[in-house]
Amino acid sequence: MKHLGLQISFVVLLSALLFSCRSKRADSPFDRSVKEQEWFDLTEIQENGELIVLTEYGPDTYFEWRGEHFGRQYMLADAYARSIGTSMRVEVGRSVEELQKRMATGDGDIIIYNVPDSLQTEDNVYLKADTIISGWAVSKRCPELAENLQEWIEKNNTNLVALSTLEIRTSNGRRYTPRRRVSAPILNLARGEISIFDPLFKQYGKNLGWDWKLLAAQAYQESAFDPEAVSFMGAMGLMQLMPSTAKSVGVKMDKVFVPEHNVRGAARLISLLKEHYSKIHNESERINFILAAYNAGSGHVDDARRLAKKYGKDPDRWLGNVDGFVLRMAQPRFYNQPEVQHGYFRGQETHDYVNSIRSRWDEYRRKVR
């Protein structure tokens, strides 16, 4: 947080006298009721080291998936923040009007939502580009920031698509573009072999207390048994670990495409999710929620459970209960409800993910002895 050493009396004086671009809030780690107001333009933002952007949840603006942050507008704003030498913090509102009010009171530097012409106000400068950007906003109190951002947009106008396209780079400098080779879902039925990775699934399935064929079904859904698969969202390897997830479960980036490291990391994640959903006593139901959370992150799944409870459904049952709200959370009237803490969620993929793995697991149990 910002300027923790300022005294309260000085804070009051600044609040009364200073008028420019942004209200900065400084929360003490010991007393979060302590706040400061000071208005910053570009130079002060760079000195402070943080650009605060305001946006709404949405598929083009900002959303969470598997613990990572995505959205074309988000990626462009992050590229701009890096160009001026700062980090970036995202603050999410529920409507354009809320974003406008928050910037007017100094709670952010830039609105990175494409504000419609009908909702643009005289208080802000609106920035456009030939592609992607068609209504970012900066307060007129920040002329230096507005000018610099406009110059950055014009300079990068033909490169904005590339800047908003995900590129995977590992710690050893290697770059990966999205790709996946598809293998057969059953390697050799006569020998009871699902894949060449069966020994790993058996080892880590046993450690988890899971049927190894369930782990195999999940791996096929994730990567089609391609240990070098990379998704369009940046998930990597046999079990499609995201960079932050791999780090959290102890898989180094130079080992993420090694099947044993990847499966071991996935097993650690599943173990954590088993604990997270331990209060769901029905084991079959618990598996559904673990799979859903592995795909989307537990935050989105927990949001769907809260919505299910709100609308009189069973938050501990998947089919016909929570799965319906997973599907609805791509709609603003659902993801903008107060029970939803993690915003927009394209739930169709997660809904299909759980169903596909359960179906393939049933097939493996019938066919593979």
Helices and strands as residue ranges (DSSP letters): H 8-17, H 42-48, E 50-56, E 63-65, E 68-70, H 72-83, E 87-93, H 96-104, E 110-111, G 117-119, E 124-128, E 134-139, H 143-155, G 157-159, H 160-163, E 168-169, E 175-176, H 198-208, H 212-223, H 243-248, G 253-255, H 259-276, H 283-296, H 298-310, I 318-322, H 323-328, H 332-335, H 347-367
